[in-house]
Amino acid sequence: MSVQVGQPAPDFTLKNTDMQDVTLSSFRGQKNVVLLFVPLAFTSVCTNELCSVRDNLNQYASLNAEVLGISVDSPFALKQWKEKENLNFTLLSDFNREVVKAYGAQYDQLLGFKGVAKRAAFVIDKEGKVRYAEVLEDARQLPNFEKIQETLRSLN
């Protein structure tokens, strides 16, 4: 079962594309956080989603939100993807599949691969509580970015 609105967000520490640790709770008291889980780097829908976020990152920044993209790809693959697409926000590797499991955002199987992240979006407020949660079963669908931004506006 996925994490629900009103629950404390499961904390985590994951490697970014520079092999540095990023901890969710480090944003507490400072910024709201948008977690975007994507199935696989370099795939068309995932690329379109994250490029859309890249092109609208100033909207998230104006709402005092940090965007974190998470997939089960290695940090090395994510680094190549980030560079290729000029992504201007943090990508995190959940290579061990612990965070996708904790958030209930994991496919049993997708395209023959086990434990791939479902496309999902969570808004975490400055106190560490989940204020928006969307876990999609169909990897071809995109999160509702209007509702994500509406949730962020309600937190400011």
C-alpha positions in Angstrom: 0.0 0.0 0.0 1.3 3.4 -0.9 2.0 6.2 1.6 -1.2 8.2 2.2 -1.9 11.9 2.6 -1.5 13.0 6.2 1.1 10.4 7.1 4.7 11.2 7.9 6.8 10.8 4.8 9.2 7.8 5.2 12.7 9.3 5.5 15.5 8.1 3.3 19.0 8.8 2.2 19.9 8.1 -1.5 22.9 8.8 -3.8 22.5 11.6 -6.3 24.3 11.7 -9.7 27.5 12.9 -8.0 27.5 10.0 -5.5 26.6 12.4 -2.7 24.0 11.4 -0.1 20.7 13.3 -0.1 18.4 12.9 2.9 14.8 13.8 2.7 14.6 15.1 6.3 17.4 17.6 5.5 14.7 19.7 3.9 12.5 19.9 7.0 11.8 23.4 8.2 13.2 24.8 4.9 11.4 23.6 1.8 8.5 21.6 0.6 9.6 18.6 -1.4 8.1 17.1 -4.6 9.1 13.5 -5.0 8.7 12.2 -8.6 9.3 8.5 -9.0 9.9 7.4 -12.6 10.2 3.8 -13.9 13.3 3.9 -16.1 15.9 6.5 -17.3 16.1 7.2 -21.0 12.5 6.0 -21.8 10.2 8.3 -23.7 7.5 9.0 -21.1 10.0 9.4 -18.3 12.1 11.8 -20.4 9.0 13.8 -21.4 7.9 14.0 -17.7 11.3 15.2 -16.4 11.9 17.6 -19.3 8.5 19.2 -18.6 9.6 19.6 -14.9 12.9 21.0 -16.1 11.1 23.6 -18.3 8.9 24.6 -15.4 11.3 24.4 -12.5 10.9 28.1 -11.8 7.3 27.5 -10.9 8.3 25.0 -8.2 11.0 27.3 -6.9 8.5 30.1 -6.6 6.4 27.8 -4.5 9.4 27.0 -2.2 9.6 23.5 -3.4 12.6 21.2 -4.0 12.0 18.6 -6.8 13.7 15.2 -6.4 13.5 12.7 -9.2 13.9 9.0 -8.1 14.3 5.9 -10.1 15.9 2.4 -9.5 18.6 3.2 -12.1 22.2 3.5 -11.0 23.5 6.9 -10.2 25.8 6.5 -13.2 23.0 6.0 -15.6 21.1 8.8 -14.0 24.1 11.1 -14.4 24.2 10.4 -18.2 20.5 11.0 -18.5 20.6 14.2 -16.5 23.5 15.5 -18.7 21.8 14.4 -22.0 18.5 16.1 -21.1 20.0 19.1 -19.2 17.9 18.3 -16.2 18.3 21.1 -13.6 17.1 19.3 -10.5 18.3 16.4 -8.3 18.0 12.8 -9.5 18.4 10.1 -6.9 19.2 6.4 -7.3 17.1 3.9 -5.4 19.1 1.1 -6.8 18.4 -1.1 -3.8 14.7 -0.5 -4.2 14.1 0.5 -0.6 12.4 3.8 -1.1 10.0 2.7 -3.8 9.0 -0.1 -1.5 8.6 2.2 1.5 6.4 4.6 -0.6 4.3 1.7 -2.1 5.4 2.9 -5.6 6.9 -0.4 -7.0 5.8 -2.7 -9.8 6.1 -6.4 -9.1 7.1 -6.5 -12.8 7.3 -4.0 -15.7 8.6 -5.0 -19.1 10.1 -8.1 -17.5 12.0 -6.2 -14.8 11.1 -6.7 -11.1 10.9 -3.9 -8.6 10.8 -0.9 -11.0 9.4 2.3 -9.7 5.8 3.1 -10.5 5.3 6.6 -11.9 4.3 8.4 -8.8 4.3 11.9 -7.2 4.3 12.9 -3.5 4.3 16.4 -2.0 6.0 16.6 1.4 5.5 19.7 3.5 8.2 21.4 5.6 7.2 19.4 8.6 7.7 16.1 6.8 4.1 15.2 6.2 2.6 13.9 2.9 0.2 16.5 1.5 -0.3 14.9 -1.9 0.1 11.3 -3.1 -0.5 9.9 -6.6 0.7 6.4 -7.6 -0.1 5.5 -11.2 -0.6 1.9 -12.3 -0.2 2.8 -16.0 3.4 3.9 -16.6 2.3 5.7 -19.8 0.3 8.3 -17.7 1.8 11.4 -16.1 1.1 12.8 -12.6 -1.4 15.6 -12.3 1.1 18.5 -12.2 -1.8 21.0 -11.7 -2.8 19.3 -8.5 0.8 19.1 -7.4 1.2 22.9 -7.8 -2.2 23.6 -6.3 -1.1 21.6 -3.2 2.2 23.5 -3.0 0.3 26.9 -3.3 -1.9 25.8 -0.3 1.3 25.2 1.8 2.7 28.7 1.3 
